């Protein structure tokens, strides 16, 4: 199982970023997918999940209305569109299979998001 996250960077508060995660090594189309983030010195937390086929999504309260998770099964890729970013969104972002809980114990390297005030 492999996850390769990309798309992070440095952005000013109020800005936007779109993260991508390409997955391999398991049946992507049969698994819901999710994003997590880990701020410096803190535990990794669930951020958003998307069902198989992409018809259902769920978000942690702090990102509702600002983040959008989506998937492209043909590309084996899950996305996280992040708008109106705040410094509290600063973290390393990771993806995994699963809807609200990670399926696999292995993780990718993540992609770093830094939001300046």
C-alpha positions in Angstrom: 0.0 0.0 0.0 1.3 3.4 -0.9 0.1 7.0 -0.6 1.8 9.9 -2.3 0.5 13.3 -1.2 1.3 16.5 -3.0 0.1 20.1 -3.4 1.0 21.6 -0.1 2.9 24.9 0.3 3.0 28.3 2.0 -0.1 30.4 1.6 -1.5 33.6 3.2 -4.5 33.5 5.4 -7.6 33.5 3.3 -5.9 31.7 0.4 -6.6 28.4 -1.2 -4.7 25.1 -1.9 -5.7 21.9 -3.5 -4.0 18.7 -2.2 -3.8 15.5 -4.1 -3.1 12.0 -3.0 -2.4 9.1 -5.4 -3.0 5.7 -3.9 -1.7 2.3 -5.0 -1.5 -1.3 -3.7 -5.1 -1.9 -2.9 -8.5 -1.8 -4.6 -9.1 1.9 -4.7 -12.6 1.9 -6.1 -13.9 -0.3 -3.4 -12.6 1.8 -0.5 -13.8 5.1 0.9 -10.9 7.6 1.3 -10.1 10.2 3.8 -7.7 13.1 4.7 -5.9 13.6 8.0 -3.7 16.3 9.4 -1.0 16.6 12.0 0.0 19.9 13.4 3.4 20.4 15.0 3.5 18.7 18.4 0.0 17.2 18.0 -1.6 14.0 17.1 -2.9 13.2 13.6 -6.6 13.9 13.3 -9.2 13.1 10.7 -10.3 15.9 8.5 -12.6 14.6 5.8 -13.9 11.4 4.2 -15.4 10.5 0.8 -17.4 7.4 0.2 -16.9 4.9 -2.7 -18.3 6.5 -5.9 -17.9 9.9 -4.2 -21.6 10.4 -3.4 -21.2 11.0 0.3 -18.7 13.2 2.2 -18.1 14.1 5.8 -16.0 16.8 7.4 -14.6 17.7 10.8 -16.5 20.7 12.1 -13.5 23.1 11.9 -13.3 22.8 8.1 -17.0 22.5 7.1 -17.9 25.0 4.4 -14.2 25.6 3.6 -12.8 22.2 2.5 -14.1 19.9 -0.2 -13.0 16.3 -0.6 -13.4 14.5 -3.9 -12.0 11.5 -5.8 -11.1 10.4 -9.3 -11.2 6.6 -9.4 -9.7 6.5 -12.9 -6.6 8.3 -11.5 -6.7 6.5 -8.1 -6.5 9.9 -6.6 -8.3 11.8 -3.8 -8.3 15.5 -3.6 -8.8 18.1 -0.8 -9.8 21.6 -2.0 -9.1 24.0 0.8 -10.4 27.5 0.8 -10.3 30.5 3.2 -7.3 29.0 5.0 -6.4 30.1 8.5 -3.1 29.7 10.5 -5.0 26.9 12.4 -4.9 24.8 9.2 -1.1 24.7 9.3 -0.2 21.0 9.4 1.1 18.0 7.5 -1.7 16.5 5.5 -2.0 12.8 4.8 -4.5 10.5 3.1 -5.6 6.9 3.8 -8.3 4.5 2.9 -11.4 4.6 5.1 -14.2 7.1 5.7 -13.7 8.4 9.2 -11.0 6.1 10.4 -7.8 5.0 8.6 -7.8 1.5 7.1 -4.1 0.9 6.7 -1.4 1.3 9.3 1.0 2.6 6.7 1.1 6.3 5.8 2.7 8.4 3.1 5.1 11.2 3.7 2.4 13.8 3.7 2.3 17.2 2.3 3.1 20.3 4.4 0.6 23.2 4.5 1.7 26.4 6.1 -0.7 29.3 6.5 0.7 32.7 7.4 -1.3 35.4 9.2 
